[in-house]
Amino acid sequence: MRPMKHHFPRRWFLLFILALLLLAGCGSRTPEDVHPTVTADNAHVQPLTEDLDSDQATAQNIALASDQVLLFTRDISSGAPLRSAVFGVYPVLPGDVTENTAACANDTCYRVDLYNFATNTTYHAWVDMKQGKVLHVNSQEGTQPDLPPYLVKRAIEIASTAPEVIDALGFNPAPDDPTMPNVKTALNQTTCERSRHLCVAPTFLIDNSALWAIVDLTDEKLVGVRWTYLGESAPAGITQLAVESEDVFEKYCQQTTSLERNGWSMDYDLTSSDGLRLSDVSFDGKPVLQSAKNVDWHVSYSGTDGFGYSDAIGCPIFSQAAVGAYSGPVVDDLVQDGEVVGFTLTQDFYHPDWPQPCNYRYQQRYEFYNDGRFRVVAINLGRGCGDNGTYRPVLRIHLTPPEGGFTFAEWDGVAWQDWTVEGWQLQDESTKFTPEGYQYRLLGADGSGFYLEPGQGQFPDNRGDNALVYVTTYNPDEGDADMVTIGPCCNEDYQQGPEKFINDPPESLAEGDIVIWYVGQMHNDATPGSEFCWADSVVENGEYVNRVFPCAAGPMFVPLP
């Protein structure tokens, strides 16, 4: 076959030369000059136009040109466009790579987070820059990514100019007055709860109180104001960060660290918003944990009005975390009764001005014992935005199933009763425990497995976990990668986020590869002499000293004999 001949009219040739000249000048463009491509198909999706470098802009363009992505921004029946926006473009970190995005272990990838306002759903698109395509898209219904800068500014503007806020404060606030403007919140009996709108709470600190301005960013209006009492306060004791954010990011967020000690072997890395993630944990050469992490902190300040924060913990930069890590993990001896019985791996997360009011500090602590026990612990060190708060850390624990999988059973006071399908349960005054304090059992076909022992006040800094436990079948799209906050801050019932992964109808647990979601519930106390989940700065010897009254929740896993 003869090659085809192409004839270009002269005007097209001149336009082609002009295009080349224009492209020649693009090499000096700054990231701010790179604009997303807008087509008829994606015009209803608001892109990010600020604070993107060229690679992030390219990743966004690839995502917004993908039919695989745009499918989720239209009504499934009519094809009508639904209000959607890109909220963030993040480098894919080691903790984000799953079996569906395995290419990202070697290729440079970005995760593009989109929010559908109409369905209150977050979509994550993994973009492989080398291949120039979207590898995978997953969704999380009823969740919201962290806000982009322009929405934070909009929230502050709405809060600072609302007549209700001005009346409550007694003055016109300045734009830089509110704190916590980017942290998602809720207020029961408003559109934040009923319609599942995107809401945040810029907070104004006045003397020993805080005024919460709850802003609905879906409707772009103020939906309510609430006061909380902060307690007496003093200047913060922390004056500088222990390690620069960039160092933490490079050492612990961008790469995985391996640890071997006392027969235990594991990898760990800091995630964008799921705290310190453990993976590939084994003891004496036998696999124990696929992964474990702290997905959310839900902080509620009212059992009636239902308002508070949904906090995330993680990397200090390129992150969705509201509370960042400014130093790396610490490995220490685990000492009981003067004897070293194992070791701990602890990661600190805090606001730089902690323990001032409306500043938070959390810790993750993993305890590993020489006899094969381990405990996954979430710790709150105060001080928060009120003296009447309930803290609910959401832990995701995926044990490595033996051949044939696990059966999951609960103790009914007489015998072990197997669960056959996914479900949830609350630990309360009617809960039955074995004489050793065990509530659940994970049993493998080979007789190996673990008992699960919840907190009943027997652990340090613990008054009882009052935990919600959810058991779901394993799905890599349900938490293997970094997750946005999966539940509202302020529900008092089982609706803390993990229930979204219980199928309807509940899926069978017969295959035995299960995920345990553990949500402890801890109520703070600022009463002198019985402080709990609290912190303060006090004067000692003429200097301010931080006094901390931590609270901790988390299950112990005890190997079957």
TORLUMFI-448411 format. One record per residue (C-alpha): residue in three letters; x, y, z. Coordinates in steps of 0.2 Angstrom, whole numbers, padded with zeros to 4 digits, always signed. Example, Ala and Ser with C-alpha at 12.3 -4.5 7.8 and 13.67 -1.06 7.14 Angstrom:
2
ALA+0062-0022+0039
SER+0068-0005+0036
END
This chain:
561
MET+0000+0000+0000
ARG+0007+0017-0005
PRO+0009+0030+0009
MET-0005+0043+0011
LYS-0001+0060+0006
HIS-0006+0075+0017
HIS-0010+0092+0010
PHE-0010+0107+0022
PRO-0017+0123+0017
ARG-0006+0138+0019
ARG-0016+0145+0033
TRP-0015+0129+0043
PHE+0004+0129+0041
LEU+0005+0147+0047
LEU-0005+0142+0062
PHE+0006+0127+0065
ILE+0021+0138+0065
LEU+0013+0151+0077
ALA+0008+0136+0089
LEU+0026+0131+0089
LEU+0032+0148+0094
LEU+0019+0149+0108
LEU+0025+0132+0114
ALA+0043+0138+0114
GLY+0039+0151+0127
CYS+0030+0139+0138
GLY+0045+0133+0146
SER+0047+0148+0157
ARG+0029+0147+0164
THR+0026+0146+0182
PRO+0015+0134+0190
GLU+0002+0147+0192
ASP+0001+0149+0173
VAL-0004+0131+0171
HIS-0023+0130+0169
PRO-0034+0115+0169
THR-0042+0110+0153
VAL-0060+0114+0152
THR-0071+0104+0140
ALA-0090+0102+0138
ASP-0089+0086+0147
ASN-0081+0092+0163
ALA-0086+0111+0163
HIS-0097+0107+0178
VAL-0082+0101+0189
GLN-0073+0115+0197
PRO-0055+0112+0196
LEU-0041+0119+0207
THR-0033+0134+0200
GLU-0021+0139+0215
ASP-0007+0132+0224
LEU-0003+0118+0210
ASP+0014+0115+0203
SER+0015+0109+0185
ASP+0014+0090+0189
GLN-0001+0092+0200
ALA-0010+0102+0186
THR-0006+0089+0174
ALA-0012+0075+0185
GLN-0028+0085+0187
ASN-0030+0087+0169
ILE-0028+0069+0166
ALA-0041+0065+0179
LEU-0054+0078+0172
ALA-0052+0071+0155
SER-0055+0053+0160
ASP-0073+0046+0157
GLN-0069+0034+0171
VAL-0069+0049+0183
LEU-0082+0060+0175
LEU-0095+0046+0176
PHE-0096+0049+0194
THR-0100+0068+0192
ARG-0116+0065+0182
ASP-0133+0058+0187
ILE-0133+0039+0184
SER-0151+0040+0176
SER-0152+0056+0166
GLY-0133+0060+0163
ALA-0137+0077+0170
PRO-0121+0086+0178
LEU-0119+0086+0196
ARG-0110+0100+0206
SER-0093+0093+0209
ALA-0076+0100+0213
VAL-0057+0095+0214
PHE-0052+0097+0232
GLY-0034+0091+0232
VAL-0020+0084+0221
TYR-0008+0074+0232
PRO+0008+0064+0228
VAL+0004+0045+0231
LEU+0014+0040+0246
PRO+0019+0022+0251
GLY+0003+0020+0262
ASP-0008+0024+0247
VAL-0002+0010+0236
THR-0014-0005+0235
GLU-0016-0020+0223
ASN-0027-0009+0212
THR-0013+0004+0210
ALA+0002-0007+0211
ALA+0011+0002+0197
CYS+0013+0017+0208
ALA+0026+0008+0218
ASN+0038+0011+0204
ASP+0029+0025+0194
THR+0026+0043+0200
CYS+0008+0044+0204
TYR-0004+0058+0211
ARG-0021+0055+0219
VAL-0034+0068+0214
ASP-0048+0070+0226
LEU-0065+0075+0220
TYR-0081+0080+0230
ASN-0098+0078+0223
PHE-0109+0090+0233
ALA-0125+0083+0226
THR-0122+0065+0233
ASN-0110+0070+0247
THR-0097+0057+0240
THR-0078+0058+0239
TYR-0070+0050+0224
HIS-0051+0046+0223
ALA-0043+0045+0206
TRP-0026+0038+0205
VAL-0016+0045+0191
ASP+0000+0037+0184
MET+0010+0051+0177
LYS+0022+0039+0167
GLN+0007+0031+0158
GLY-0003+0047+0157
LYS-0019+0039+0163
VAL-0031+0035+0177
LEU-0027+0018+0185
HIS-0041+0017+0197
VAL-0056+0027+0205
ASN-0064+0022+0221
SER-0078+0031+0231
GLN-0082+0034+0249
GLU-0100+0038+0251
GLY-0105+0051+0265
THR-0087+0057+0266
GLN-0079+0074+0262
PRO-0061+0078+0258
ASP-0052+0091+0267
LEU-0055+0109+0260
PRO-0045+0118+0247
PRO-0039+0135+0252
TYR-0052+0145+0242
LEU-0066+0136+0252
VAL-0057+0139+0268
LYS-0057+0158+0264
ARG-0075+0157+0259
ALA-0079+0149+0276
ILE-0070+0163+0285
GLU-0079+0176+0275
ILE-0096+0169+0279
ALA-0092+0167+0297
SER-0084+0184+0300
THR-0098+0194+0291
ALA-0113+0184+0298
PRO-0124+0195+0309
GLU-0127+0181+0321
VAL-0108+0180+0324
ILE-0106+0199+0326
ASP-0120+0200+0338
ALA-0114+0185+0348
LEU-0096+0192+0349
GLY-0101+0210+0351
PHE-0089+0216+0338
ASN-0084+0214+0320
PRO-0071+0201+0319
ALA-0056+0202+0308
PRO-0053+0189+0294
ASP-0038+0181+0304
ASP-0048+0180+0320
PRO-0055+0162+0319
THR-0046+0146+0322
MET-0049+0129+0315
PRO-0058+0136+0299
ASN-0054+0120+0288
VAL-0059+0107+0300
LYS-0075+0098+0295
THR-0090+0098+0308
ALA-0108+0095+0310
LEU-0123+0103+0319
ASN-0138+0091+0322
GLN-0155+0096+0316
THR-0147+0107+0302
THR-0143+0104+0284
CYS-0126+0098+0290
GLU-0134+0083+0297
ARG-0151+0081+0287
SER-0144+0084+0270
ARG-0126+0079+0273
HIS-0119+0095+0268
LEU-0101+0100+0269
CYS-0099+0110+0285
VAL-0085+0118+0294
ALA-0083+0128+0310
PRO-0072+0143+0311
THR-0070+0146+0330
PHE-0068+0162+0339
LEU-0058+0162+0356
ILE-0065+0175+0368
ASP-0057+0174+0386
ASN-0062+0157+0393
SER-0075+0153+0380
ALA-0076+0148+0361
LEU-0089+0153+0349
TRP-0092+0141+0335
ALA-0098+0148+0319
ILE-0105+0133+0309
VAL-0104+0136+0291
ASP-0113+0126+0277
LEU-0102+0127+0262
THR-0114+0118+0251
ASP-0127+0131+0253
GLU-0114+0144+0258
LYS-0122+0151+0273
LEU-0121+0151+0292
VAL-0132+0138+0300
GLY-0129+0141+0318
VAL-0118+0147+0332
ARG-0113+0138+0348
TRP-0103+0142+0364
THR-0091+0131+0373
TYR-0082+0134+0389
LEU-0063+0131+0388
GLY-0058+0132+0406
GLU-0044+0142+0413
SER-0029+0144+0401
ALA-0011+0150+0401
PRO+0002+0153+0388
ALA+0007+0137+0379
GLY+0023+0128+0384
ILE+0029+0123+0366
THR+0039+0136+0358
GLN+0047+0127+0343
LEU+0044+0111+0333
ALA+0056+0097+0337
VAL+0060+0093+0319
GLU+0056+0102+0303
SER+0041+0097+0294
GLU+0051+0093+0278
ASP+0062+0081+0287
VAL+0047+0071+0294
PHE+0039+0071+0277
GLU+0055+0065+0268
LYS+0060+0052+0281
TYR+0043+0045+0286
CYS+0030+0050+0273
GLN+0039+0047+0257
GLN+0047+0031+0262
THR+0043+0015+0272
THR+0054+0011+0288
SER+0057-0007+0293
LEU+0059-0012+0311
GLU+0064-0029+0319
ARG+0065-0031+0338
ASN+0061-0045+0351
GLY+0055-0057+0338
TRP+0044-0044+0329
SER+0046-0038+0312
MET+0036-0024+0303
ASP+0036-0009+0291
TYR+0028+0008+0295
ASP+0025+0024+0287
LEU+0016+0041+0290
THR+0000+0043+0280
SER-0008+0059+0274
SER-0022+0058+0286
ASP-0023+0040+0294
GLY-0009+0042+0306
LEU+0006+0030+0308
ARG+0002+0015+0297
LEU+0009-0002+0302
SER+0010-0016+0288
ASP+0017-0033+0286
VAL+0019-0037+0304
SER+0025-0054+0310
PHE+0031-0062+0326
ASP+0044-0076+0326
GLY+0042-0077+0307
LYS+0023-0079+0307
PRO+0012-0066+0299
VAL+0001-0057+0311
LEU-0005-0040+0304
GLN-0008-0035+0286
SER-0010-0017+0292
ALA-0016-0006+0306
LYS-0020+0013+0307
ASN-0030+0027+0315
VAL-0042+0033+0302
ASP-0051+0047+0312
TRP-0053+0056+0328
HIS-0072+0061+0330
VAL-0073+0075+0344
SER-0091+0080+0350
TYR-0095+0094+0362
SER-0113+0091+0365
GLY-0125+0077+0366
THR-0140+0087+0362
ASP-0135+0100+0349
GLY-0122+0088+0341
PHE-0107+0099+0336
GLY-0089+0096+0336
TYR-0074+0092+0324
SER-0069+0077+0313
ASP-0050+0077+0315
ALA-0037+0068+0305
ILE-0019+0065+0310
GLY-0004+0062+0298
CYS+0010+0070+0288
PRO+0014+0088+0291
ILE+0014+0093+0273
PHE+0006+0087+0257
SER-0008+0081+0269
GLN-0026+0081+0274
ALA-0022+0080+0292
ALA-0029+0093+0304
VAL-0016+0088+0317
GLY+0001+0085+0310
ALA+0017+0075+0315
TYR+0032+0086+0318
SER+0044+0072+0324
GLY+0046+0054+0319
PRO+0040+0038+0328
VAL+0049+0033+0344
VAL+0053+0015+0349
ASP+0055+0012+0368
ASP+0055-0002+0380
LEU+0039-0008+0387
VAL+0041-0009+0406
GLN+0029-0017+0418
ASP+0033-0020+0437
GLY+0051-0015+0433
GLU+0053-0028+0420
VAL+0055-0026+0401
VAL+0041-0036+0393
GLY+0042-0029+0376
PHE+0043-0012+0366
THR+0032+0002+0360
LEU+0031+0012+0344
THR+0024+0029+0347
GLN+0019+0043+0336
ASP+0015+0061+0342
PHE+0003+0073+0333
TYR+0000+0090+0339
HIS-0005+0108+0336
PRO+0010+0119+0339
ASP+0001+0130+0351
TRP-0005+0115+0362
PRO-0011+0115+0376
GLN-0019+0131+0373
PRO-0038+0130+0370
CYS-0044+0124+0353
ASN-0027+0115+0351
TYR-0026+0096+0350
ARG-0013+0083+0354
TYR-0015+0065+0349
GLN-0004+0050+0350
GLN-0004+0032+0342
ARG+0005+0019+0352
TYR+0008+0001+0346
GLU+0013-0011+0360
PHE+0022-0027+0356
TYR+0025-0040+0370
ASN+0038-0053+0371
ASP+0025-0067+0372
GLY+0016-0062+0356
ARG+0003-0051+0362
PHE+0000-0034+0354
ARG-0011-0019+0357
VAL-0016-0005+0346
VAL-0019+0011+0355
ALA-0026+0029+0352
ILE-0022+0042+0365
ASN-0029+0060+0367
LEU-0019+0072+0377
GLY-0031+0087+0377
ARG-0035+0101+0377
GLY-0048+0103+0364
CYS-0061+0116+0362
GLY-0072+0113+0378
ASP-0073+0104+0395
ASN-0087+0093+0389
GLY-0080+0083+0375
THR-0082+0065+0369
TYR-0067+0058+0359
ARG-0069+0044+0347
PRO-0054+0037+0338
VAL-0058+0026+0323
LEU-0045+0012+0322
ARG-0044+0000+0307
ILE-0036-0017+0310
HIS-0033-0030+0297
LEU-0026-0046+0304
THR-0017-0058+0292
PRO-0029-0072+0290
PRO-0021-0090+0291
GLU-0025-0103+0277
GLY-0044-0105+0277
GLY-0047-0088+0286
PHE-0053-0084+0303
THR-0070-0087+0311
PHE-0075-0072+0322
ALA-0084-0076+0338
GLU-0091-0067+0354
TRP-0092-0073+0371
ASP-0110-0074+0377
GLY-0106-0078+0396
VAL-0106-0097+0393
ALA-0098-0101+0376
TRP-0091-0093+0360
GLN-0104-0089+0347
ASP-0098-0087+0329
TRP-0103-0072+0319
THR-0108-0078+0301
VAL-0111-0061+0293
GLU-0104-0043+0295
GLY-0110-0033+0309
TRP-0107-0021+0324
GLN-0108-0021+0343
LEU-0107-0009+0357
GLN-0097-0013+0373
ASP-0108-0008+0388
GLU-0113-0013+0405
SER-0122-0029+0398
THR-0107-0035+0388
LYS-0101-0052+0394
PHE-0082-0056+0396
THR-0072-0072+0399
PRO-0064-0073+0416
GLU-0048-0066+0408
GLY-0057-0051+0401
TYR-0059-0057+0383
GLN-0074-0052+0372
TYR-0070-0059+0355
ARG-0060-0073+0347
LEU-0052-0075+0330
LEU-0049-0093+0327
GLY-0040-0101+0312
ALA-0043-0118+0304
ASP-0026-0123+0311
GLY-0031-0118+0329
SER-0021-0102+0329
GLY-0028-0085+0332
PHE-0031-0072+0345
TYR-0043-0066+0359
LEU-0048-0048+0358
GLU-0048-0039+0375
PRO-0056-0022+0376
GLY-0052-0008+0388
GLN-0062-0010+0405
GLY-0051+0001+0415
GLN-0037-0012+0417
PHE-0025-0002+0405
PRO-0015+0014+0410
ASP-0025+0030+0406
ASN-0040+0020+0403
ARG-0058+0021+0411
GLY-0065+0008+0400
ASP-0067+0009+0381
ASN-0086+0008+0379
ALA-0080+0003+0361
LEU-0090+0001+0346
VAL-0083-0014+0336
TYR-0087-0017+0318
VAL-0082-0033+0308
THR-0082-0031+0289
THR-0076-0042+0275
TYR-0059-0036+0267
ASN-0060-0025+0252
PRO-0044-0015+0247
ASP-0055+0000+0242
GLU-0061+0001+0260
GLY-0046+0008+0268
ASP-0030+0000+0262
ALA-0025+0017+0255
ASP-0026+0033+0265
MET-0044+0038+0269
VAL-0053+0055+0271
THR-0063+0057+0287
ILE-0076+0043+0285
GLY-0089+0048+0298
PRO-0097+0063+0306
CYS-0090+0071+0322
CYS-0105+0070+0333
ASN-0116+0055+0331
GLU-0119+0047+0348
ASP-0124+0031+0341
TYR-0115+0017+0330
GLN-0115+0029+0315
GLN-0096+0033+0316
GLY-0091+0029+0298
PRO-0086+0010+0298
GLU-0105+0005+0296
LYS-0103+0011+0278
PHE-0093-0004+0275
ILE-0106-0016+0281
ASN-0115-0022+0265
ASP-0134-0022+0263
PRO-0138-0036+0266
PRO-0122-0040+0277
GLU-0110-0050+0268
SER-0105-0068+0274
LEU-0089-0069+0284
ALA-0086-0087+0278
GLU-0070-0083+0268
GLY-0062-0077+0284
ASP-0053-0062+0278
ILE-0060-0048+0289
VAL-0056-0031+0295
ILE-0060-0025+0313
TRP-0064-0007+0316
TYR-0063-0002+0334
VAL-0070+0015+0340
GLY-0067+0019+0358
GLN-0077+0032+0367
MET-0069+0043+0380
HIS-0077+0058+0389
ASN-0065+0072+0395
ASP-0065+0079+0413
ALA-0058+0095+0419
THR-0063+0093+0437
PRO-0048+0097+0448
GLY-0041+0081+0455
SER-0050+0069+0442
GLU-0044+0077+0425
PHE-0045+0065+0410
CYS-0043+0069+0392
TRP-0036+0086+0398
ALA-0021+0097+0398
ASP-0016+0114+0404
SER-0001+0125+0407
VAL+0002+0130+0425
VAL+0016+0140+0434
GLU+0029+0130+0443
ASN+0045+0138+0449
GLY+0041+0154+0440
GLU+0039+0145+0423
TYR+0024+0138+0413
VAL+0024+0119+0413
ASN+0012+0108+0404
ARG+0002+0096+0414
VAL-0006+0082+0404
PHE-0020+0070+0409
PRO-0021+0058+0394
CYS-0035+0046+0390
ALA-0032+0030+0379
ALA-0042+0017+0371
GLY-0038+0002+0360
PRO-0039-0017+0360
MET-0026-0030+0366
PHE-0024-0045+0355
VAL-0019-0061+0365
PRO-0013-0077+0355
LEU-0023-0092+0358
PRO-0014-0105+0368
END
